Amino acid sequence: MGTGNGGVNEIIPWHKQKTTWTAIAGVVAAIGGYFTGEVSIVVCVGSVFGALAIIFGRQGIEKSTYIPDIKGRGEELKES
């Protein structure tokens, strides 16, 4: 999903990720369900925490698998 500059190793900002917007939609739906009386407060809170866990989990996975472009680094180390 990169723009061509970084390809797979490009970090996408949190506000441009589909996962973030899906989780935000889940939070809005849970709160809306509570205010319309369709779900209890327990279900609402559980859904909100679940959506937040998805957002922060996605960010953690993305940062732990990010590999910056290090082409030519081996040659620099050999020269030293």
NUDO-37867 format. One record per residue (C-alpha): x, y, z; residue number from 1; residue in three letters. Coordinates in Angstrom, 1 decimal. Layout:
N
ATOM,X,Y,Z,NUM,Ala
...
END
This chain:
80
ATOM,0.0,0.0,0.0,1,Met
ATOM,3.0,2.3,-0.3,2,Gly
ATOM,3.3,5.3,-2.6,3,Thr
ATOM,6.2,3.9,-4.4,4,Gly
ATOM,8.8,5.6,-2.3,5,Asn
ATOM,9.2,3.0,0.4,6,Gly
ATOM,7.1,0.1,-0.7,7,Gly
ATOM,6.4,-2.5,1.9,8,Val
ATOM,8.8,-0.9,4.4,9,Asn
ATOM,6.9,2.4,4.5,10,Glu
ATOM,5.2,3.3,7.7,11,Ile
ATOM,1.6,4.5,7.1,12,Ile
ATOM,0.4,7.3,9.5,13,Pro
ATOM,-2.2,6.0,12.0,14,Trp
ATOM,-4.9,8.3,10.6,15,His
ATOM,-4.6,6.9,7.1,16,Lys
ATOM,-4.9,3.2,8.1,17,Gln
ATOM,-8.1,1.3,7.3,18,Lys
ATOM,-7.7,-0.6,10.6,19,Thr
ATOM,-7.9,2.6,12.6,20,Thr
ATOM,-11.0,3.9,10.8,21,Trp
ATOM,-12.7,0.5,11.2,22,Thr
ATOM,-12.0,0.5,14.9,23,Ala
ATOM,-13.3,4.1,15.2,24,Ile
ATOM,-16.5,3.0,13.4,25,Ala
ATOM,-16.8,0.2,15.9,26,Gly
ATOM,-16.5,2.7,18.8,27,Val
ATOM,-19.1,4.9,17.3,28,Val
ATOM,-21.5,2.0,16.7,29,Ala
ATOM,-21.0,0.8,20.3,30,Ala
ATOM,-21.7,4.2,21.8,31,Ile
ATOM,-24.7,4.6,19.4,32,Gly
ATOM,-26.0,1.2,20.5,33,Gly
ATOM,-25.8,2.2,24.1,34,Tyr
ATOM,-27.6,5.5,23.6,35,Phe
ATOM,-30.4,3.8,21.6,36,Thr
ATOM,-30.8,1.2,24.3,37,Gly
ATOM,-29.9,-1.8,22.1,38,Glu
ATOM,-26.8,-2.8,24.2,39,Val
ATOM,-25.9,-2.5,27.9,40,Ser
ATOM,-23.1,-0.4,29.3,41,Ile
ATOM,-21.0,-3.6,29.8,42,Val
ATOM,-21.2,-4.5,26.1,43,Val
ATOM,-20.5,-0.9,25.1,44,Cys
ATOM,-17.4,-0.6,27.3,45,Val
ATOM,-16.2,-4.0,26.2,46,Gly
ATOM,-16.6,-3.0,22.5,47,Ser
ATOM,-14.8,0.3,23.0,48,Val
ATOM,-11.8,-1.4,24.7,49,Phe
ATOM,-11.7,-4.1,22.1,50,Gly
ATOM,-11.5,-1.4,19.3,51,Ala
ATOM,-8.8,0.5,21.2,52,Leu
ATOM,-6.8,-2.8,21.6,53,Ala
ATOM,-7.0,-3.3,17.8,54,Ile
ATOM,-5.7,0.2,17.1,55,Ile
ATOM,-2.8,0.0,19.6,56,Phe
ATOM,-2.1,-3.6,18.5,57,Gly
ATOM,-1.8,-2.6,14.9,58,Arg
ATOM,0.6,0.2,15.8,59,Gln
ATOM,2.8,-2.2,17.8,60,Gly
ATOM,2.9,-4.8,15.1,61,Ile
ATOM,3.7,-2.2,12.4,62,Glu
ATOM,6.6,-0.7,14.4,63,Lys
ATOM,8.0,-4.1,15.4,64,Ser
ATOM,8.2,-5.3,11.8,65,Thr
ATOM,9.5,-2.0,10.2,66,Tyr
ATOM,12.8,-2.5,8.4,67,Ile
ATOM,14.3,0.8,7.1,68,Pro
ATOM,16.1,0.9,3.8,69,Asp
ATOM,19.8,0.1,4.6,70,Ile
ATOM,21.2,-0.4,1.1,71,Lys
ATOM,24.9,0.3,1.0,72,Gly
ATOM,25.4,0.0,4.8,73,Arg
ATOM,27.5,-3.1,4.4,74,Gly
ATOM,30.0,-1.3,2.3,75,Glu
ATOM,30.3,1.5,4.9,76,Glu
ATOM,31.1,-1.0,7.6,77,Leu
ATOM,33.8,-2.7,5.4,78,Lys
ATOM,35.6,0.6,4.9,79,Glu
ATOM,36.0,1.3,8.6,80,Ser
END
